[in-house]
Amino acid sequence: MGHGHGHTHDSAGRVDHALETSRRGLRTLTWSFAALFATAVAQLVLVLVTGSVALLGDTIHNFADALTAVPLAIAFVLGRRAATRRYTYGLGRAEDLAGVVVVLVVAASAVLVGYESVRRLVDPQPVGHPWVVAVAGVIGFAGNEIVARYRIKVGREIGSAALVADGVHARTDGFTSLAVVVGAAGVAFGFPAADPIVGLGITVAIVFVLRDAAKEVFRRLLDAVDPAAVELAERTASEADGVVEVRDLRMRWIGHHLRAELAVAVAAELTVRDAHTLAHEVEHRMVHAVPHLTAVVIHTEPASSGATRTPA
């Protein structure tokens, strides 16, 4: 016997929660886009003053970073669409695809910074007003770090790997802005090679950050779930009165929400109504105990069936 959503008020609550988390995601993207756009415009003004190629690269980078908010925003909007006969789970996984786009943008930025650094080592460029360049770099770092913290915090709270990856992306851009500052200081003290050398160091830092972001996003694509969440879900289900055993628990992410399906063994003499009530109680407990879990499908079966738990 299968059991799905349970009572309507719970379903309505879950829809409200899903909309609210998507709204928070969109609000985060809107504010961070505005902050990065303002940062990039401020830097562009200083590029025109100094003619610094390092600063120009950083400014272009910040404009590009602001634009990664676009695929993510589209994904959040798509994720709010109701399920259809073709897309029976809805379009929440669009978020994972947006996460892949962000990872590719970070990878491209690593290649770009590395290429520019090597090119400037081979062919040094004169930089005017190094202290103005340094100020612009500080502006870039501050803007990116504020946005990074905001995106990562909200991304973790709503369970969006793509938003966390975009926050990590903003942080790498903050590093590149910081490199501009160090490079400008080197130029000011008569060591022009400081700029490209720091650029190469930043390239290495971005590659390390990229590895972590990519791991998180690709795990989502492959339906990976934190084993601690699985453990918690299993324990919560087994603690409900009347549950003899929990079997075949599976969980997966759809966008920034978790779904679970499991079988619970119950006393063979329970009526269909009682088994249904018990399944609803298990679902209620799980949704409240496991962060980001919004849908549970429960199959009840008689405890005396002799079935054994499938190994994880």
Secondary structure, 3 states (H helix, E strand, C coil): CEECCCCHHHHHHHHHHHHHHHHHHHHHHHHHHHHHHHHHHHHHHHHHHHCCHHHHHHHHHHHHHHHCHHHHHHHHHHHCCCCCCCCCCCCCCHHHHHHHHHHHHHHHHHHHHHHHHHHHHHCCCCCCCHHHHHHHHHHHHHHHHHHHHHHHHHHHHHCCHHHHHHHHHHHHHHHHHHHHHHHHHHHHCCCCCHHHHHHHHHHHHHHHHHHHHHHHHHHHHCCCCCHHHHHHHHHHHHCCCCEEEEEEEEEEEECCEEEEEEEEEECCCCCHHHHHHHHHHHHHHHHHHCCCEEEEEEEEEEHHHCCCCCCC
